[in-house]
Amino acid sequence: MSDIINFGSLQLRFLHSKEDTAGSVDIFEMTLQPNARMPIPHYHDRWDETIYGLGGISTWTIDGQEIEVRPGESVFIKRGVVHGFTNRSAGPATCLCILSPGVLGPQYFKEMAALLSAGAPPDPAKMKETMLRYGLVPAPPA
């Protein structure tokens, strides 16, 4: 499987999903262009997430703490912990994302890409509804 999903300054390439792992894991490669960020910090209570740096430097804010992930480094995000990410560097940053168990799949990202590429400013209510439907809970503003 190699689904590639582009939206905004993010590109995801699914390597395995809940469909082909019987729900064991979702594994995808994510490339963040400079200044790319997760627009809405969130948490999920149905899966854990491991991020492994492949190239460049991405900055992950996990439970309020900023952690730079460089090639060969990793972070573990336990379910229920608020997190987000950004790429503050001048070049792309790529990481491998592993969700366990696999309950998300590429469809969530395809739906979000459609919302973000509709030509008009994204509708926050539709984004929140999509996130909640897939088990991502937007964090309240700080």
MARMI-162589 format. One record per residue (C-alpha): x, z, y. Coordinates in Angstrom, 1 decimal. Each point is the difference from the previous one (the first is absolute). Layout:
REM MARMI-162589
{{X,Z,Y}}
...
//
This chain:
REM MARMI-162589
{{0.0,0.0,0.0}}
{{1.3,-0.8,3.5}}
{{-2.8,0.3,2.5}}
{{1.5,-0.4,3.6}}
{{-2.1,1.4,2.8}}
{{0.9,-0.6,3.6}}
{{-1.5,1.8,3.0}}
{{1.4,0.7,3.3}}
{{3.6,1.0,-0.3}}
{{-0.3,1.1,-3.7}}
{{0.4,-1.9,-3.2}}
{{-0.8,1.3,-3.4}}
{{0.9,-1.5,-3.3}}
{{-1.8,1.6,-2.9}}
{{2.1,0.2,-3.2}}
{{-2.5,2.0,-2.1}}
{{-3.5,1.3,0.8}}
{{-2.6,2.2,-1.6}}
{{-1.4,-3.1,-1.6}}
{{3.0,-0.8,-2.1}}
{{1.2,3.6,-0.6}}
{{-3.3,1.4,-1.2}}
{{-0.1,2.2,3.0}}
{{3.5,1.5,-0.5}}
{{1.7,-1.2,3.2}}
{{-0.1,-2.3,2.9}}
{{3.4,-1.4,1.0}}
{{0.7,-2.1,3.0}}
{{2.8,-1.1,2.3}}
{{-0.8,0.5,3.7}}
{{2.0,-1.6,2.8}}
{{-0.4,1.4,3.5}}
{{1.0,-2.2,2.9}}
{{1.6,1.8,3.0}}
{{-2.6,2.2,1.8}}
{{-2.4,-0.2,-3.0}}
{{-1.9,3.2,-0.6}}
{{-2.9,1.5,-2.0}}
{{-2.7,-0.1,2.7}}
{{-1.8,3.0,-1.4}}
{{1.8,3.0,-1.6}}
{{-1.9,1.0,-3.1}}
{{0.0,1.8,-3.3}}
{{-1.4,-0.7,-3.5}}
{{-1.1,2.5,-2.5}}
{{-0.2,-2.2,-3.1}}
{{3.7,-1.1,-0.2}}
{{3.6,0.9,0.8}}
{{2.3,-2.5,1.7}}
{{3.7,-0.6,-0.4}}
{{1.9,-2.1,2.5}}
{{3.5,-1.5,-0.9}}
{{2.0,-1.7,2.7}}
{{1.2,-3.5,-0.9}}
{{1.3,-1.3,3.4}}
{{0.1,1.0,3.7}}
{{-1.3,3.4,1.1}}
{{-3.6,1.1,0.1}}
{{-1.1,3.3,1.5}}
{{-2.7,2.0,-1.8}}
{{-1.8,2.9,1.6}}
{{-1.1,2.2,-2.9}}
{{-1.9,3.2,0.8}}
{{1.4,-0.2,3.6}}
{{3.6,-0.4,-1.1}}
{{1.8,-3.3,0.8}}
{{2.2,-1.3,-2.9}}
{{2.1,-3.2,0.3}}
{{0.0,-2.0,-3.3}}
{{3.1,-2.2,-0.4}}
{{0.9,-2.2,-3.0}}
{{0.4,2.1,-3.1}}
{{-1.9,3.0,1.4}}
{{-3.5,1.1,-0.8}}
{{-2.8,2.4,1.0}}
{{-2.9,1.4,-2.0}}
{{-3.3,0.4,1.7}}
{{-2.3,2.4,-1.9}}
{{-3.7,-0.7,0.1}}
{{-1.8,1.7,2.8}}
{{3.0,-0.1,2.4}}
{{-0.4,-1.9,3.3}}
{{2.5,-2.8,0.5}}
{{0.7,-3.2,1.8}}
{{3.0,-2.4,0.6}}
{{1.7,-2.1,2.6}}
{{3.0,-2.3,0.3}}
{{1.9,0.9,3.1}}
{{3.0,-2.1,-0.8}}
{{0.9,-3.5,1.3}}
{{-0.3,-1.6,-3.5}}
{{-2.5,0.0,-2.9}}
{{-0.3,3.0,-2.3}}
{{-1.0,-0.5,-3.6}}
{{-1.1,2.7,-2.4}}
{{-1.5,0.3,-3.5}}
{{-3.3,1.9,-0.1}}
{{-1.2,1.7,-3.2}}
{{-3.4,1.5,-0.1}}
{{-0.8,2.2,-3.0}}
{{-2.5,-0.3,-1.5}}
{{-0.9,-3.5,1.0}}
{{-3.4,0.1,1.7}}
{{0.5,-2.1,3.1}}
{{1.0,-3.5,-1.0}}
{{0.5,-3.0,2.3}}
{{-3.7,-0.3,1.0}}
{{0.2,2.8,2.6}}
{{2.9,-1.7,1.8}}
{{-1.8,-3.4,-0.1}}
{{-3.0,1.5,1.6}}
{{2.1,1.7,2.7}}
{{1.9,-3.2,0.6}}
{{-3.4,-1.8,0.6}}
{{-1.0,2.7,2.5}}
{{3.3,-0.2,1.9}}
{{0.1,-3.8,0.1}}
{{-3.6,-0.7,1.1}}
{{1.2,-1.2,3.4}}
{{-1.6,2.9,1.9}}
{{1.4,3.5,0.4}}
{{-0.5,2.0,-3.2}}
{{-3.2,2.0,-0.3}}
{{1.1,3.6,-0.6}}
{{-3.3,0.9,-1.7}}
{{0.3,-2.9,-2.5}}
{{3.7,1.0,-0.6}}
{{-1.0,3.6,-0.7}}
{{-2.9,-1.0,-2.3}}
{{2.4,-2.2,-2.0}}
{{2.6,2.7,-0.2}}
{{-2.5,2.6,-1.2}}
{{-1.5,-2.4,-2.6}}
{{3.4,-0.4,-1.6}}
{{0.9,3.7,0.2}}
{{2.2,0.1,3.1}}
{{-1.1,2.7,2.4}}
{{1.0,-0.5,3.7}}
{{1.6,3.1,1.4}}
{{-1.6,1.6,3.1}}
{{1.9,-0.8,3.2}}
{{2.9,2.4,0.7}}
//
